[in-house]
């Protein structure tokens, strides 16, 4: 793997502005010179642990600064990092391990039998677990070096491993830097977790490549966000729609923010509704600008317009070097103003899926990738989103595959059938509903919630349990998720 372009930019900033703060995490700061030193130290640790070029390394670390350091150290070592949400339950950790085909898993310590703590990494409580899976050279994608692997529900089906080359990552990062005009004078703040791929490529790497200051916090409560903005003199805020909705509701905290110092407020990962946009503008005097990305398509569009209505309704125009076309179900390009599925092409897109050639052939075609999003283009080339093609549910920026949750629910002895779907939620975009056909009349909603919590990441756990006598299905037996679901009783945990 060769990520010299990204690392060279970061090392240049380490030499050019050694005393400037690179990362500020809850008041603990790392200068660019300290970043260089920590990166070299981390790389040595990974090398001593046996991590070599081409090794797949799963990262599931709760400390955000340590996660970023390990990520860059993997690149420095030549390994391929795979980001995961930090988890504490063993079943989810085992799924993470088996699905990623990793040679190494770096995670926070857990108490479980069979987990051999082999190597303490850095100065944080985290361990490397050696796995028996071998790196398969046959799975290598063309002659391009793979720089990033991450798992997502993507456009269809179960979670899949999306791969980006070093060239694609570089083009994505440079597109963000150019579009947002990020400089060393900027202070970029995000309460979003860095292990989400969108955060890595739209916030973390652009900040460090531009020589700016990256600011992160542990929580997403409005008071904490506002405190960071004021104390750190933030110039660019990156958040997801539900966080902006929370800020709107916390008028006392938000009204005390010195919004005049914030030059950009960016939204990504989920649909931003007009009410949230309007309320935030009334509160702060700032327009929330959309940054449109997709799992397979990377950074696609940004809205730099100064027209309020256009900023509110459109995700903007394609980044330099990005091509967009909208196709109907028969594969024909639609006219301006008409709805179609969004396909993307350019040097920034993913190079495919790891180990899933059939799915890759379906999603990646002749240099184009289907995003699974629906939208329309106006005459000026501005893109407007109108929906999704797939069943996947966006929960606070996480794409959740309902079939995965249903499989876990069916492991419960008291459940005969299960259907999982999402309903609109002003904070998280969607809230997960589990519709259950029970086998045991004694099974309770609390029991089901506890069962799921022990086996799934927190954002995958249904928030509402809905009882029913049958699951609605179509002509060919496919579950009908999008219809109104009939139920006899609703219980919330």
Protein Blocks (a to p, Z undefined) as FASTA:
>chain_A
ZZklmmmmmmmmmmmmmmbcfbdgehiacdfklmmmmmmmmmmmmmmnopaehiacdddd
fblklmmmmmmmmmmnopacddddddfbfklmmmmmmmnopabdcddddddehiacfbdg
hjbdcdddddfbdcdfklpgcjbdcfbdcddekjnocdddddddfklmmmmmmmmmmmno
pafkbccddfbdfklmklmmmmmmmmmmnopacdddfblcfklmmmmmmmnopabdcddf
klmmmmmmmmmlmmmpcfklpmbdcdehiacdfklmmmmmmmnopacddddddfklopfb
dcfbfbfklmmmpgbjadehiacddddfkopacdehiacddddedjkbcfbdehilklmm
mmpgghiacehiacdddfkopacdfbdfblbdceehiacdfklmmmmmmmpmkbfbdcdd
ddddfklopacddddddfblkbcfklmmmmmmmmpcfklpcfbdcddfbdcddfkopacf
kbccddfbdcdZZ
